[in-house]
Amino acid sequence: MQHPGIDELAATAVALVGDGRRVVLGIAGAPGAGKSTLAEALVDAVAARQGREWVGHVPMDGFHLADAQLDRLGLRSRKGAPDTFDADGYAALLRRIVAEPDAWVYAPGFDRTLEQPLAAAMVVPPAARLVVTEGNYLLLPEERWERARASLAEVWFVSGDDDVRRSRLVDRHVRFGKEPAAAEAWVAGNDDLNAVLVAAAAGRADRDVTNGPAGWAFSG
């Protein structure tokens, strides 16, 4: 699928690699802002320029705590909040991706049908010079999230129309099994609370990205 405006973003991402060392680019934003859409479009555009193995993709979603752990912690009803992720494990993976450029680095994925993480579902090949990761909380001013941020060359913040964002979230929750009323309640009682936290940290981003009528573009 062609994404208008993605070429400029891809060129900027490729330029981050500079001297050839592997770098990780983070994409942050509120739930439903379009982080995954941008990350996938960016990976495809960079792959078209540099080759498929030159760019890797490791979303933060694989570091959701499994439901068994959320039940143990009493956090099942807050799934998706910052404290329902293994932030330290995520930070350790990012450090390894940067520090071990000649290794096949396996990473967990996330199955949205099961709503559970899947061990070693993704891999970063040794040929990858650029790795894209996306997640809600890359910019939070908390020590455990700042440890993850320390491995990122840049963090881009994705923003857009809040009504569109909420509509996407409701549709996503319905698509994966919630009744419409339950989906709307979850967005209001969980996703929107998380979005407030994310928005408060947006000023810490290196670049802002919007998806407007002309497609993806840097803003500000």
N, C-alpha and C positions, 0 to 999 in steps of 0.2 A: 504494500500500500504506500502510495506517495504521500509524504507529509510536507506541505508547503513551508518554506522558511527553514527547513532542517539543515540545509547545506552550510549556512553560516555557523550554526551551532556545531556541526560536525567538524568543520575546519578549525574552530577554536579548541575543540576537545583534542583533536590530533596534535595541535601545536603545544599542548600541555606536556606531551612526551619529550619534546625538546631533544636532549642529548641521547635519547634512546633508552633511558632507564624506565622501568615499569612505573606507571602512576595510576592512582585510583581517583576517579571523579565521582563525587557524591551529588545526588539529586534529592533535595528535601522539599517538603510541602505538606499541606494539610491532607487528611484523608479525602480521597476523591478528587484531588487537584489535577491529576493527570501525570503523576510521577512515572508510573509504569509505562504509560503510553509514550511519554517522551524518551524514557530510557531505551525502550525497544526500538523506537524510530531512530534514535541516535546510534545505537549499536548497528542497526542495518545500514545506515548511511556511512558510518566509519568503515564497516566491513566492505562496502562497495568501493571505497577508496583504497583501502589498505590490505584487504584480504580477511576472510572470516576468522582465522585464528589470531589475527593481530589484536582483536578486541574481545574482552570477556564481559560477562554480565553476572553479578552476584547481588540479588535483592536482599534487603534486610529481613524480608518476610520469613525467611527460613529460620530466624531466631525467635519467632513466637514461642513462648512456653507452651508445651503440650497441655491438653485439657487436664490430664492427670495432675500436673503440677499446679495449674490454676485452681483446681479443686482443693488441693492440699493447702494452698495459700489463701483460699477464700476470695479469689479474684476472677472467677469465671464470668461474672456479670460485667467485668470491666475489661474484657478481652480487647486488646488493641491499645490500651493505655501504656504509657512508658514503662511502668513497672511490671508489665506482662511480657517483656522481652528479655532475652539473655544478652544484655548490652555488653557484658564483659567477654562473652564468647564471640560476639560480633567484632569487638575491637581486636581480639586476638587473631581472628581470621584475617582482618584487614592488614594487621602487622605482618602476618605470614605472607600474604599476597605480595607485599612490597619487598619483604626481606628475602624471599626464596623465589627469585624470578625464573629459576631453571627447573622448578618442581611442578608436577601436576597437583594443583591445590583443589581439593574437593570441598564443597560447601553444601549446606542443607538448602533445600527448596521448600515450597509451601504449596500444598494441594488445597485449592479453594473449595473443592467438592467435599473433601473430608474435613476441611478447616483445621488441618494439622500439618506440622513441619515434617519433612521427609529427609532423612539423613543422606548425605552424599549424592543428592539429586542433581547437583550442578558441579562443573569443574572449570577451572581456569588453566588453560594449557600453557606450557613454557613459552610458546611463541607470542603470547599476549603481552603487548606493551601498554595498552590502555584497558583498564577495567572500570566498568560503570556499576555503581551501586546506588540504590534508591531506598529511602525510608523517611518516615515522618519526623524522626527525632534527631537527625544528624546535627542540628544546630542548638540543641538544648544546652543551657549553661550549667550542666551538672557533670561532676567528675567522670562518671562512667560513660556518658555520651561524648565528653570531650576526649576521652582516650580513643574512641573510634574516630573522631574528627581529626586527631593528630596524624592519622595515616592518609588523609585525603589531600590531594593537591589543590583542589578547589571544591566548594559546595555551591551548587546553583539552586536557587529557590523558585519553585513553580507556583504561580498564583493565577487566579482567574475569577470568574463570576461565582459568588457563593451559592446562588440559587441553582446554577448548573451543577456545581459540585455536589450539593445535597441531593439533587435529582439522580445523579450518577450513583451515589451511594445507595439510595433507596432501591434503584433498579438492580444494583449488584447484589444486595442482600436478598431481594426477592428471587433473583436468578439462582441463588445458591440455597434456597429453601425456606426463607422466612415469608410469612404472610405479609401483605402490604402494610397493615396497621402496625405489626410488630417491627417491620423494617423501618418505618417512620419513627417509631418510638426509640429504636436503637440508635438511629442517627441523631435524634434530639438529645438523648440521654448519655450517649457515649462518644460518637464520632465528633459531634460539635464541641464537646468539652475538650477533646484532644486537639481539635483545630485551633482553639483559643491558645493553648500552650504553644503550638507550632507557630502561630502568627506572631506571638510575643517575641520569638527568637529570630524572626525573619531578617532583621537588620544585621545579623551576623554573617549573612551569606556573602560570597564573593561576587556573584552575579544574580540578577533577577531575570526570570524567563516567564513570558506570558504566551498564551495561545489565543490569538485574536482572529479577526476576519481574514487577515493575510497569512495566518499560520503561525508557527513558532517563531519567537523573536526575543532577543535580549531587550530589557527595558531599563530605564533609569540610567 
